[in-house]
Amino acid sequence: MRQVPAILRAANNPIVTPAMVAPSRPDFRVVGVFNPGVVQIGDETILLLRVAEAPRDVADDEVAAPIYDANSGCIVVHTWKRSTPGLHTNDSRVIVVGGDTFLSSISHLRIARSKDGIAFRVDATPALEAACPLEAFGIEDARITALDNSYWVNYTAVSSAGIATALAKSRDLVRFERLGVIFSPPNRDVAIFPEKIGGRYFALHRPMPEGIGRPSIWLASSSDLRAWGDHQLVASARPQEWDDLKIGGGAVPFRVTAKGHDGWLVVYHGVTAVPLTYSLGAMLLDAADPSRVLGRSSVPILAPDAPYERRGFFGNVVFTCGLTVDGDKVRIYYGAADGVTCVADLSLEQILAGLT
């Protein structure tokens, strides 16, 4: 078995915590700040953080779900008595009432900035938040792709209609043009490639089949970044491997032309069934045909090991939506235990050496 690449976690991990983020309104509390999209602009690293908030004052005998109401244009808190027939709260992230599922928190996206990529200052207000019925349960897990002189931000839109992926466009990451849903439910973990291939745009995505099949990484292409087709299966879970339950996209792919390699490197997440663990691995896709896998990590490049990764809102999780590359240094920003944001530096050469 190949060796795990050397990992240099930041000494002051986690670098962003709920205590560092002001709630968007006084009756809310920040319960998680994680899974940021990342882009480098000049000498500044920009994170687009997922900020999860929950109602601050909920009676001990009640549970609550914050939901965006399109009629009023604001978030309304719905509550149920814990004694309600058919109510289940086995998973801290969700509330099941009868046959309906709600979230115990609602997420928005918020900007954080840093000159050194480690110490970040977080904006006081959201950059993007729920704004339509298909985002009623919140917006999550942004990826940022710099392309055609704009920043294209795709994010997960959650509602009672399901989990979809929506797109927004910005010139400055201050003002955003919302372009609506680009992958209908159930679909998430979309990552748009940072340049055209053969005259077309490409994106990885992750449909979530029910009954037959397991979540896998797919590829789609587009002429305009709005309408996507030509879907192809790229990679699936591997029995008896570290990613044996399911896999999905992670950070935006980046081009590698070194050490005899020419392709798109994808840092993705894989889930081990027993014990349930979210880890990160890498795969190299062909430069001209990104549906073709040239190599894949035989062991995780980053797995939950530190206390803040193993314990938290949802433990044993490391999950990335963005990274930066500087020569041989791949700096991965990741959510740990669905609660905090962390960063780790890895060697590109070592990642490539671990592909089989």
C-alpha positions as CSV (number, residue, x, y, z in Angstrom):
1,M,0.0,0.0,0.0
2,R,1.2,3.4,-0.9
3,Q,2.2,5.9,1.9
4,V,-0.1,8.8,2.8
5,P,1.4,12.1,1.6
6,A,2.9,14.3,4.4
7,I,0.3,16.6,5.7
8,L,1.1,20.0,7.4
9,R,-2.0,21.1,9.2
10,A,-2.0,24.7,10.3
11,A,-0.7,25.1,13.9
12,N,-3.7,27.3,14.8
13,N,-6.4,25.0,13.2
14,P,-9.3,25.5,13.2
15,I,-8.7,28.8,11.5
16,V,-12.4,29.9,11.5
17,T,-14.8,28.9,14.2
18,P,-18.4,29.9,15.0
19,A,-17.2,32.2,17.7
20,M,-15.4,34.3,15.0
21,V,-18.6,34.9,13.1
22,A,-21.4,37.3,13.9
23,P,-24.9,35.8,13.5
24,S,-27.0,37.4,10.8
25,R,-29.8,38.3,13.2
26,P,-29.9,38.5,17.0
27,D,-32.2,35.5,17.6
28,F,-29.8,33.2,15.8
29,R,-26.6,31.6,16.8
30,V,-23.8,30.4,14.5
31,V,-23.4,26.6,14.9
32,G,-21.0,25.9,12.1
33,V,-18.7,27.7,9.7
34,F,-17.2,25.3,7.2
35,N,-16.8,24.0,3.6
36,P,-15.6,27.2,2.0
37,G,-15.1,27.9,-1.7
38,V,-11.7,29.4,-2.3
39,V,-10.1,31.8,-4.8
40,Q,-6.8,33.7,-4.9
41,I,-7.1,37.3,-6.0
42,G,-3.8,39.1,-6.1
43,D,-2.1,38.7,-2.7
44,E,-5.4,38.0,-1.0
45,T,-7.1,34.6,-0.3
46,I,-10.9,34.8,-0.4
47,L,-13.1,32.2,1.3
48,L,-16.8,31.9,0.6
49,L,-17.8,30.2,3.9
50,R,-20.9,28.2,4.6
51,V,-22.3,29.7,7.8
52,A,-24.9,27.5,9.5
53,E,-27.3,29.2,12.0
54,A,-29.9,27.8,14.4
55,P,-32.6,29.6,16.5
56,R,-31.0,30.8,19.7
57,D,-33.9,30.3,22.2
58,V,-35.7,27.0,21.8
59,A,-37.6,25.4,24.7
60,D,-36.2,22.1,26.0
61,D,-39.3,20.2,25.0
62,E,-39.2,21.6,21.4
63,V,-37.2,21.3,18.2
64,A,-37.0,24.1,15.6
65,A,-36.3,24.4,11.9
66,P,-35.5,27.8,10.3
67,I,-37.1,28.1,6.9
68,Y,-37.0,30.9,4.3
69,D,-40.5,32.2,3.5
70,A,-40.8,33.6,0.0
71,N,-44.0,35.5,0.8
72,S,-42.5,37.5,3.6
73,G,-38.9,37.5,2.3
74,C,-37.5,36.4,5.6
75,I,-36.6,33.3,7.6
76,V,-39.4,31.9,9.8
77,V,-38.7,29.5,12.7
78,H,-41.0,26.5,12.8
79,T,-41.2,24.5,16.0
80,W,-42.6,21.1,17.1
81,K,-43.0,19.5,20.5
82,R,-40.6,16.6,21.0
83,S,-43.6,14.6,21.9
84,T,-45.1,15.1,18.4
85,P,-46.1,11.7,16.9
86,G,-43.8,10.6,14.1
87,L,-41.0,13.1,15.1
88,H,-37.4,11.9,14.8
89,T,-34.1,13.7,15.6
90,N,-31.7,10.8,15.4
91,D,-29.4,12.9,13.1
92,S,-28.5,16.2,14.7
93,R,-28.7,17.9,11.3
94,V,-32.3,17.0,10.4
95,I,-35.8,16.9,11.9
96,V,-38.2,14.3,10.5
97,V,-41.9,14.9,11.1
98,G,-44.1,12.3,9.7
99,G,-42.8,11.9,6.1
100,D,-41.3,15.3,5.9
101,T,-37.7,16.3,6.5
102,F,-36.4,19.7,7.7
103,L,-33.0,21.0,8.7
104,S,-32.2,22.1,12.2
105,S,-30.1,25.0,10.9
106,I,-30.1,27.2,7.8
107,S,-26.9,28.1,5.9
108,H,-25.8,31.2,4.0
109,L,-22.5,32.1,2.3
110,R,-20.2,34.7,3.8
111,I,-16.8,36.2,2.7
112,A,-13.6,35.9,4.7
113,R,-10.3,37.5,3.6
114,S,-6.6,36.9,4.4
115,K,-3.2,38.1,3.3
116,D,-1.4,35.0,4.5
117,G,-4.0,32.4,3.8
118,I,-4.2,31.5,7.5
119,A,-5.5,34.4,9.6
120,F,-8.9,35.4,8.2
121,R,-11.3,38.3,9.0
122,V,-14.9,37.4,8.3
123,D,-17.4,39.9,6.9
124,A,-20.2,40.9,9.3
125,T,-23.1,40.1,6.9
126,P,-23.9,37.4,4.3
127,A,-22.7,37.6,0.7
128,L,-25.4,35.3,-0.5
129,E,-28.4,33.9,1.4
130,A,-31.7,32.1,0.7
131,A,-33.8,34.1,-1.7
132,C,-36.4,31.9,-3.4
133,P,-38.5,28.8,-2.6
134,L,-35.9,26.4,-4.0
135,E,-33.5,27.7,-1.4
136,A,-36.0,27.6,1.5
137,F,-33.8,25.4,3.7
138,G,-30.6,27.4,2.9
139,I,-27.7,27.5,0.5
140,E,-24.5,25.5,1.1
141,D,-21.0,24.4,0.0
142,A,-20.0,27.0,-2.6
143,R,-17.3,26.4,-5.2
144,I,-15.7,29.4,-7.0
145,T,-14.4,29.1,-10.5
146,A,-12.5,32.0,-12.1
147,L,-13.5,31.9,-15.8
148,D,-14.1,34.4,-18.6
149,N,-13.2,37.4,-16.5
150,S,-15.9,36.5,-13.9
151,Y,-16.3,34.4,-10.8
152,W,-18.8,31.6,-11.2
153,V,-20.2,30.5,-7.8
154,N,-22.1,27.3,-7.8
155,Y,-23.8,26.2,-4.5
156,T,-26.2,23.7,-3.1
157,A,-29.8,24.9,-2.9
158,V,-31.9,23.0,-0.4
159,S,-35.7,23.0,0.0
160,S,-38.6,20.6,0.4
161,A,-38.3,20.0,-3.4
162,G,-34.9,18.4,-2.8
163,I,-31.2,19.2,-3.0
164,A,-30.2,21.0,-6.2
165,T,-27.3,23.0,-7.5
166,A,-27.6,26.7,-8.4
167,L,-25.3,29.2,-10.1
168,A,-24.4,32.9,-9.5
169,K,-22.0,35.1,-11.4
170,S,-19.9,38.0,-10.0
171,R,-17.2,40.3,-11.2
172,D,-16.0,41.3,-7.7
173,L,-17.6,38.8,-5.2
174,V,-19.6,41.7,-3.8
175,R,-22.5,41.9,-6.3
176,F,-23.9,38.7,-7.6
177,E,-26.2,37.8,-10.5
178,R,-28.2,34.8,-9.6
179,L,-28.7,32.4,-12.6
180,G,-30.9,29.8,-11.0
181,V,-30.7,26.0,-10.8
182,I,-28.3,24.3,-13.2
183,F,-28.6,20.7,-11.9
184,S,-32.0,19.6,-10.6
185,P,-32.6,17.5,-7.5
186,P,-31.1,15.3,-6.2
187,N,-27.6,16.6,-7.3
188,R,-24.7,18.4,-5.5
189,D,-20.9,18.6,-5.3
190,V,-20.7,20.5,-8.6
191,A,-17.2,21.8,-9.6
192,I,-16.8,23.8,-12.8
193,F,-13.5,23.5,-14.6
194,P,-11.5,26.8,-14.9
195,E,-11.1,26.7,-18.6
196,K,-12.9,25.4,-21.7
197,I,-11.9,22.0,-23.1
198,G,-12.4,21.5,-26.8
199,G,-14.5,24.7,-27.0
200,R,-16.9,23.6,-24.3
201,Y,-17.3,24.2,-20.5
202,F,-17.1,21.2,-18.3
203,A,-18.3,20.4,-14.7
204,L,-18.2,17.5,-12.3
205,H,-21.4,16.7,-10.5
206,R,-22.8,14.1,-8.2
207,P,-26.4,12.7,-8.7
208,M,-27.8,10.9,-5.7
209,P,-29.6,7.8,-6.9
210,E,-32.2,6.1,-4.7
211,G,-32.9,2.4,-4.6
212,I,-30.4,1.4,-7.3
213,G,-26.8,2.6,-7.5
214,R,-24.6,4.7,-5.2
215,P,-23.6,8.4,-5.4
216,S,-20.8,8.7,-8.0
217,I,-18.9,11.4,-9.8
218,W,-20.2,12.4,-13.2
219,L,-19.1,14.8,-15.9
220,A,-21.3,17.2,-17.9
221,S,-20.5,19.8,-20.6
222,S,-22.2,23.0,-21.7
223,S,-21.9,25.8,-24.3
224,D,-23.1,28.5,-21.9
225,L,-22.6,27.3,-18.3
226,R,-26.5,27.3,-18.0
227,A,-27.7,24.2,-19.8
228,W,-25.7,21.0,-19.1
229,G,-25.7,17.7,-21.0
230,D,-23.5,14.9,-22.4
231,H,-23.5,13.3,-19.0
232,Q,-20.8,10.6,-18.4
233,L,-20.0,8.5,-15.4
234,V,-16.4,9.2,-14.2
235,A,-15.8,7.3,-11.0
236,S,-17.6,5.3,-8.3
237,A,-17.1,3.9,-4.9
238,R,-14.6,1.0,-4.7
239,P,-15.4,-2.1,-2.6
240,Q,-12.9,-2.8,0.2
241,E,-11.2,0.6,-0.4
242,W,-11.2,3.8,1.8
243,D,-14.0,5.2,-0.4
244,D,-16.2,2.1,-0.4
245,L,-19.6,3.7,0.4
246,K,-19.9,6.7,-1.9
247,I,-17.8,9.5,-3.4
248,G,-18.4,13.0,-4.6
249,G,-16.6,16.1,-5.9
250,G,-14.5,18.4,-3.8
251,A,-12.4,21.4,-4.9
252,V,-12.4,22.9,-8.4
253,P,-10.1,20.9,-10.6
254,F,-6.7,22.4,-11.6
255,R,-4.4,21.6,-14.5
256,V,-1.2,19.7,-13.8
257,T,1.7,19.6,-16.3
258,A,4.6,18.3,-14.4
259,K,6.6,15.1,-13.6
260,G,5.3,13.5,-16.8
261,H,1.7,14.2,-16.0
262,D,-0.8,16.3,-18.1
263,G,-4.3,16.3,-16.7
264,W,-6.8,17.8,-14.3
265,L,-6.2,17.0,-10.7
266,V,-9.4,16.6,-8.7
267,V,-9.4,16.5,-4.9
268,Y,-12.6,14.6,-4.0
269,H,-14.3,13.2,-0.9
270,G,-14.8,9.5,-0.3
271,V,-16.8,7.9,2.5
272,T,-15.9,4.7,4.4
273,A,-18.9,2.7,5.5
274,V,-17.5,1.3,8.7
275,P,-16.9,3.4,10.7
276,L,-18.6,6.1,8.8
277,T,-15.8,8.5,7.8
278,Y,-15.4,11.3,5.3
279,S,-11.8,11.6,3.9
280,L,-10.2,13.3,0.9
281,G,-8.4,11.7,-2.0
282,A,-7.2,12.7,-5.5
283,M,-7.8,11.6,-9.0
284,L,-6.1,12.7,-12.3
285,L,-8.3,13.2,-15.3
286,D,-7.1,13.3,-18.9
287,A,-6.4,16.8,-20.1
288,A,-8.4,16.5,-23.3
289,D,-11.0,14.0,-22.2
290,P,-11.8,14.6,-18.5
291,S,-14.2,11.6,-18.4
292,R,-11.0,9.3,-18.5
293,V,-9.4,8.6,-15.1
294,L,-5.6,8.4,-15.3
295,G,-5.0,7.7,-11.7
296,R,-6.6,7.6,-8.2
297,S,-5.5,7.7,-4.6
298,S,-5.1,4.2,-3.1
299,V,-5.2,5.8,0.4
300,P,-6.7,9.1,1.5
301,I,-4.5,12.2,1.2
302,L,-6.3,13.7,4.2
303,A,-8.4,11.7,6.7
304,P,-9.9,12.7,10.1
305,D,-7.2,12.5,12.7
306,A,-7.0,15.7,14.7
307,P,-9.5,16.1,17.6
308,Y,-11.4,18.9,15.8
309,E,-11.9,16.6,12.8
310,R,-13.0,13.5,14.8
311,R,-15.4,15.3,17.2
312,G,-17.9,18.1,16.5
313,F,-21.3,18.7,15.1
314,F,-20.9,15.6,12.8
315,G,-17.6,13.8,13.6
316,N,-15.1,11.9,11.5
317,V,-15.5,14.3,8.6
318,V,-13.0,16.3,6.5
319,F,-14.6,17.9,3.4
320,T,-13.3,20.4,0.9
321,C,-14.8,22.8,-1.6
322,G,-11.6,24.7,-2.5
323,L,-7.9,24.9,-2.5
324,T,-5.0,27.0,-3.8
325,V,-1.8,25.9,-5.6
326,D,1.6,27.5,-5.4
327,G,4.3,25.5,-7.0
328,D,4.5,22.1,-5.2
329,K,2.3,23.4,-2.3
330,V,-1.4,22.4,-2.5
331,R,-3.2,24.3,0.3
332,I,-6.5,22.6,1.0
333,Y,-9.2,24.5,2.9
334,Y,-11.7,22.1,4.5
335,G,-14.6,21.7,6.8
336,A,-13.9,19.6,9.9
337,A,-16.7,17.7,11.7
338,D,-19.3,20.0,9.9
339,G,-18.4,22.7,12.4
340,V,-15.2,24.6,11.7
341,T,-12.8,25.6,8.9
342,C,-9.3,24.3,8.7
343,V,-6.3,24.3,6.4
344,A,-3.6,21.9,5.5
345,D,-0.6,22.0,3.1
346,L,0.3,19.0,1.0
347,S,2.9,18.3,-1.6
348,L,1.7,18.1,-5.2
349,E,4.5,15.7,-6.1
350,Q,3.5,13.4,-3.2
351,I,-0.1,13.5,-4.2
352,L,0.8,12.5,-7.8
353,A,3.1,9.8,-6.5
354,G,0.2,8.2,-4.6
355,L,-2.0,7.8,-7.7
356,T,-2.5,4.3,-9.1
